[in-house]
Amino acid sequence: MSAFSEVSILIGQRAGDLEKARDVFITETRGFVNNVLTAVRRARSEPWILKRVRIDLPDETESEGKTGVPPSQFARPELKFRKAMKFSKVADVRFGIEYEESLGTFMWQIVLVPDGKYRQMDDLIWNHWQSQVGESLPLGSVHQVKLNLIRFVQRPISDELTWDVAFSDVKQVLETLLLTDDQLAEAVGLDAED
């Protein structure tokens, strides 16, 4: 009887292939997110701005990893709101291919991460999101109340996940966020007329 399980034997024999597969995965996911970011830049002149809401797109994608899995690849546009004459960052709108621990798999997702000092922002924006998209919430759309964040979209990596689908997801979210003037004013403590 072998001291190793079938899994250990398989990994031992295929270690080189696994490392090559990891490199291919990282290259393809980074390219995917870069292509979506490039398409978003082309869709509208930068910055994306309407009234007192502004979205600044990043220059490049980022990566972040946990031990044992390839790094997530994502872009982190900044959602900003104008108080007086200055736009200040109030949240990140993170989109990309990220490892979802609860599922043990990588997923395409778009998440709003409000700045910690705006505790009710996620509630206000979630209500706005629901009113804009109606009953046809995108796949995986959920308000994570305990974490104070919104996941607008979450899709598995599959044949159905194309650049066009991902671009449409990001465009819909960013365009909806541009219309959150009143919600952001309430979240940062301003009257709608300020």
C-alpha positions as CSV (number, residue, x, y, z in Angstrom):
1,M,0.0,0.0,0.0
2,S,1.3,3.4,-1.0
3,A,2.1,6.1,1.6
4,F,0.5,8.6,-0.8
5,S,-3.1,9.1,-1.9
6,E,-4.2,9.2,-5.5
7,V,-4.5,13.0,-5.3
8,S,-0.9,13.3,-4.0
9,I,0.4,11.0,-6.7
10,L,-1.5,12.9,-9.4
11,I,-0.2,16.3,-8.2
12,G,3.4,14.9,-7.9
13,Q,3.3,13.6,-11.4
14,R,1.6,16.7,-12.9
15,A,3.2,19.5,-10.9
16,G,4.7,21.1,-14.0
17,D,1.4,21.0,-15.8
18,L,-0.3,22.6,-12.8
19,E,2.2,25.4,-12.6
20,K,1.8,26.1,-16.4
21,A,-2.0,26.0,-16.0
22,R,-1.8,28.5,-13.1
23,D,0.3,30.9,-15.3
24,V,-2.2,30.6,-18.2
25,F,-5.1,31.3,-15.8
26,I,-3.4,34.4,-14.4
27,T,-2.5,35.7,-17.9
28,E,-6.0,35.1,-19.3
29,T,-7.9,36.6,-16.3
30,R,-5.6,39.7,-16.2
31,G,-6.2,40.1,-20.0
32,F,-9.9,39.7,-19.6
33,V,-10.2,42.4,-16.9
34,N,-7.9,44.7,-18.9
35,N,-10.1,44.3,-22.0
36,V,-13.2,45.2,-20.0
37,L,-11.5,48.2,-18.4
38,T,-10.3,49.4,-21.9
39,A,-13.9,49.0,-23.3
40,V,-15.3,51.0,-20.3
41,R,-12.8,53.8,-21.0
42,R,-13.8,53.9,-24.7
43,A,-17.5,53.9,-23.9
44,R,-17.4,57.3,-22.3
45,S,-14.9,60.1,-22.0
46,E,-13.1,60.1,-18.6
47,P,-14.0,60.8,-15.9
48,W,-17.5,59.5,-15.8
49,I,-19.3,62.4,-14.3
50,L,-22.9,63.6,-13.8
51,K,-24.0,66.3,-11.4
52,R,-22.1,65.7,-8.2
53,V,-21.2,62.1,-8.8
54,R,-17.9,61.1,-10.5
55,I,-16.3,57.8,-11.3
56,D,-12.5,57.8,-11.9
57,L,-11.3,54.7,-13.7
58,P,-7.9,53.3,-12.7
59,D,-4.9,53.3,-15.0
60,E,-4.4,49.5,-14.7
61,T,-5.7,46.4,-13.1
62,E,-4.6,45.1,-9.7
63,S,-4.0,41.6,-8.4
64,E,-4.3,40.2,-5.0
65,G,-3.8,36.6,-3.8
66,K,-4.4,34.3,-1.0
67,T,-2.0,31.4,-0.2
68,G,-2.6,28.4,-2.4
69,V,-4.7,30.0,-5.1
70,P,-3.8,32.2,-8.1
71,P,-4.3,35.9,-7.5
72,S,-7.6,37.7,-8.2
73,Q,-7.5,40.2,-11.0
74,F,-9.6,43.3,-10.7
75,A,-10.0,47.0,-11.5
76,R,-10.9,49.4,-8.8
77,P,-12.7,52.6,-10.0
78,E,-13.3,55.2,-7.4
79,L,-16.8,56.6,-6.7
80,K,-16.6,60.2,-5.8
81,F,-19.1,62.8,-4.6
82,R,-18.7,66.6,-4.7
83,K,-19.0,68.4,-1.5
84,A,-18.6,72.2,-1.9
85,M,-16.1,72.4,-4.8
86,K,-14.1,69.2,-4.2
87,F,-14.8,65.6,-5.3
88,S,-14.0,63.2,-2.5
89,K,-13.8,59.4,-2.7
90,V,-16.8,57.7,-1.0
91,A,-16.4,54.1,-2.3
92,D,-14.6,51.7,-4.5
93,V,-16.4,49.9,-7.3
94,R,-14.3,46.7,-7.7
95,F,-14.8,44.5,-10.8
96,G,-12.9,41.5,-11.9
97,I,-12.2,37.8,-11.6
98,E,-11.9,37.1,-7.9
99,Y,-11.7,34.1,-5.7
100,E,-14.9,33.5,-3.7
101,E,-13.9,31.6,-0.6
102,S,-17.5,30.6,0.3
103,L,-17.8,28.8,-3.1
104,G,-14.2,27.7,-3.4
105,T,-14.0,29.1,-7.0
106,F,-13.2,32.1,-9.1
107,M,-16.1,34.3,-10.1
108,W,-16.6,37.5,-12.2
109,Q,-18.1,40.1,-9.9
110,I,-18.8,43.7,-9.4
111,V,-18.8,45.0,-5.8
112,L,-19.4,48.4,-4.1
113,V,-17.2,48.9,-1.1
114,P,-18.2,52.1,0.7
115,D,-15.7,54.1,2.7
116,G,-16.1,53.2,6.4
117,K,-17.3,56.6,7.5
118,Y,-20.5,56.3,5.3
119,R,-22.2,53.4,7.1
120,Q,-25.6,53.8,5.5
121,M,-24.4,54.3,1.9
122,D,-24.8,50.6,1.0
123,D,-28.5,50.7,2.1
124,L,-29.3,53.8,0.1
125,I,-27.5,52.6,-3.0
126,W,-29.0,49.1,-2.8
127,N,-32.5,50.6,-2.7
128,H,-31.6,52.8,-5.7
129,W,-30.1,49.7,-7.6
130,Q,-33.3,47.7,-7.0
131,S,-35.5,50.5,-8.2
132,Q,-33.4,51.0,-11.4
133,V,-33.1,47.3,-12.4
134,G,-36.5,46.2,-11.0
135,E,-37.2,42.5,-10.5
136,S,-34.6,41.4,-13.0
137,L,-31.6,41.8,-10.7
138,P,-28.4,40.5,-12.3
139,L,-27.1,37.1,-11.4
140,G,-25.6,37.1,-7.9
141,S,-26.9,40.6,-7.0
142,V,-27.0,40.8,-3.2
143,H,-26.8,43.4,-0.4
144,Q,-24.4,42.1,2.2
145,V,-25.7,44.1,5.1
146,K,-23.3,42.8,7.8
147,L,-20.3,43.6,5.6
148,N,-21.8,47.0,4.4
149,L,-21.3,46.2,0.8
150,I,-23.2,45.5,-2.4
151,R,-22.4,42.8,-4.9
152,F,-24.1,43.9,-8.1
153,V,-23.2,40.9,-10.2
154,Q,-21.5,37.6,-9.7
155,R,-21.1,35.1,-12.6
156,P,-19.2,31.9,-12.8
157,I,-16.3,31.6,-15.2
158,S,-17.9,29.7,-18.1
159,D,-18.5,29.8,-21.8
160,E,-21.2,32.4,-21.2
161,L,-18.8,34.9,-19.6
162,T,-17.6,37.0,-22.6
163,W,-16.1,40.4,-22.7
164,D,-19.4,41.8,-24.0
165,V,-21.3,40.3,-21.0
166,A,-18.7,41.6,-18.5
167,F,-18.6,45.0,-20.2
168,S,-22.4,45.3,-20.2
169,D,-22.4,44.4,-16.4
170,V,-19.8,47.1,-15.6
171,K,-21.5,49.7,-17.8
172,Q,-24.9,49.1,-16.2
173,V,-23.5,49.4,-12.7
174,L,-21.4,52.6,-13.4
175,E,-24.3,54.3,-15.3
176,T,-26.7,53.4,-12.3
177,L,-24.1,54.8,-9.8
178,L,-23.9,58.1,-11.7
179,L,-27.6,58.6,-10.9
180,T,-27.1,58.3,-7.1
181,D,-26.7,62.0,-6.5
182,D,-29.5,62.1,-3.9
183,Q,-28.5,58.9,-2.2
184,L,-24.9,60.0,-1.8
185,A,-25.9,63.4,-0.6
186,E,-27.9,61.7,2.2
187,A,-25.1,59.3,2.9
188,V,-22.5,62.0,3.4
189,G,-25.0,64.3,5.3
190,L,-25.9,66.9,2.8
191,D,-29.2,68.3,1.7
192,A,-30.1,67.6,-1.9
193,E,-29.8,71.3,-2.7
194,D,-26.3,71.8,-1.1
